[in-house]
Amino acid sequence: MNRRTLIKGIAVFSSLGVSSFSLYKWFSLSAKPDFRTLHHMQGLIAELAEVIIPRTDTPGAKDAMVDVFIVDMIKSCTDVKTQNNFIVGLNELKNYTLNNYHTSFSDCSINDKFAILKHFEKKSTYHFDSLNKIDRKFLGLPFFIKLKQLTVEGYCISQIGATTGLVYDYIPHSFQACIPLTKDQRSWATK
């Protein structure tokens, strides 16, 4: 057999394999999302948000009902690819927890919860920034990145988060452009 034809054949078959996988992934992410799964996993979303913003001397994400905010934002304010990524990511997290820890996420210890979230954080990004941009452009925002964004956003705009988690000045007295924060002062809710 001629070496050139063998190399051409290998190149054609490998490019077909890569392109067919990419097309399959793109079409599966462009399908209509199943929001019933999202509502069934609202408890899991609440647990995930509570690990990201736990209750300490200030209220946590569960107290601010961030899970309701996340479900509403995923349903009505995100693109289809990100919606599908989020639902698939929730299912993957549930299966990963059951397979590796033999229990549900809510029954895991706090160290196990951190380890699970670290695993999904590593899985959601590449080492090269250009690959991250390409991935987000064509396949949507990854599950864990969207979860962190919505958790922080939902907490900061909730009444509990803005008034007790952050410093809130209902009636500002005068505008001062730059005010340094004092030691142990929380960030401002209004800017």
N, C-alpha and C positions, 0 to 999 in steps of 0.2 A: 504494500500500500504506500502511496505517496505521502510524504510527511506533510506537505502543504495542505493536501485535502483533509488529512486528519486534524491538523490544527484549525482549519476553517470549520470543520464539523464540530469540534469541541467548542469553538467560539460561538457558533450559531446556537447550539443547544444550551450553552450556559446563559447566553443573552435571552433566549426564549424563556428559560426558567426564571430568571430574575424579573423580566418584564411581565410574565404571567402572574407571578406572586404580587408584584406591585399593582397590577391592574385589579387582581382579586381584592387586595387590601383597600384600594381606592373605592371600588364598587361597594364593598361591604360597609365602608364608612359613610358612603353617600346614601345608603338605604334609610328608610323612615325609621326613626328610633322608637323603641318600645318603652313608653313612659310608665307602664304598669310596674315594671321592674324598679324604676326609680322610686315610686311610692312605697313599694314593699321594702326597700332598703333604706328608708328614711331613718330608722333607728341606727343602722350602721353609719350613715352619714353623720348623725349626731355624735356618735362615739369617736369618729375620726376627727371631727371638728373640736371635740373636747380635748383630744390629745394635742392638737395644734395650739389651742388656746385653753389651757386648763383653768379650773377654778382655784384661785389662791385667796388672798385677802380681797381680791376683786372678783366679780362674777366671771364665769367661764362662758364658752361658746354655747353650751346647752342652756344656760340661764338666759342668754340673749336670743335663743331660738334660731340660731344660725342655720340649722338643718332645713327649716321651712324656707328661708331665704335662698339657700343653695338650690333646692328643688325648683323653686319658682324661677330663678335665674337660668338654670339649665333648660327648663321647659320653654321659656319664652324669650330669652335674650341671648342665646348662643347659636352658632351655626350648627348645621346637621352633623358635620364631621366631629366637632367637639362634643356634641351631645352623645353620639355613638361611642366616642373614646371614653367619655365619662361612665357610661353604662357598662361598657366592656371592662373598664378598669375596676369598677365596683365588683363585678362578677369575678374577675381575676384575683382581687384582694380577698374576697370571701373564700374562693377555692384554695388560694395559697395558704391562708390561715388554717383552713381545715386540714390540708395535706401535710403541712409542716409542723403545726402546733396541736393538731387533733382536737381543736375546740373552736368556738366562734371568736370573732375579734373582741366582742364585749367581755368574754370570759377570760381573756389573756391577761397576764400580769402587765404592769406598766412598762417594764423593760422589754417584754415581748412586743408590745404595741409599738414602742420606739423602733425596735429592730425591723418590724414589718414596714413601718413608714420609711425607714432608711432604705430598705430594699426597693420600694417603689419609687423613691426619689432618685436613686441611682439608675433605675430602669427608664426613667422618663427623660433623661438627657444624655447627650453624647459629649465626648471630650472636646470636640471641635465645634465652635460656635456656628460655622457655616452649615454644618449638618443639622444643627438644631433649627436654624432658620428655614432650611429646605423642608425639614420634617413638619414644622408648624404650618408652612405655606400649603403643602399638598395634603397632609394628613390631619390637620387641625391641632389644637393644643392638647398636650398629653393630660391624662387623668389627674395625676398628682399635682401638677402645676396649677391646673384649673381649680382643684380642691383647695389648695392653699390660698389662691387669689380670692376665691369667693368666701372663704372662712374669714380672712382678715377684713375684707370689704364689708361683709355682713355684720361682723362684730363692731366695726368702727361706726357704721351708720345706724346701728340699733340704738334705742334709747338707753338701755342699760349700759352698753359699751361706751357710748358717747358721754354719758353723765357720770358713771362710776369708774370705768376703765380708763378714760381719758380725762383731761382737765377740760371743763366746759364752762364757758363764761356766757351766760344767757344774754346779758346786755353788756356789750363791751363799752368801756368808758371812753377811751380815746384810741385812735389808731397809732400804733407804734410799730414801725417796720421791722425792726430787729430787737427781739427781747431774748437775752440768753436764759436758758433754763437753769434753775437752781439745782443744787444737789438733791437727788431723789425725787425730782419733780416729774410728773407724767407729761406726755406729749399733749398738745392742745387738740381738742376735737374740732374747733372752728379755726379757720386760718384766714 
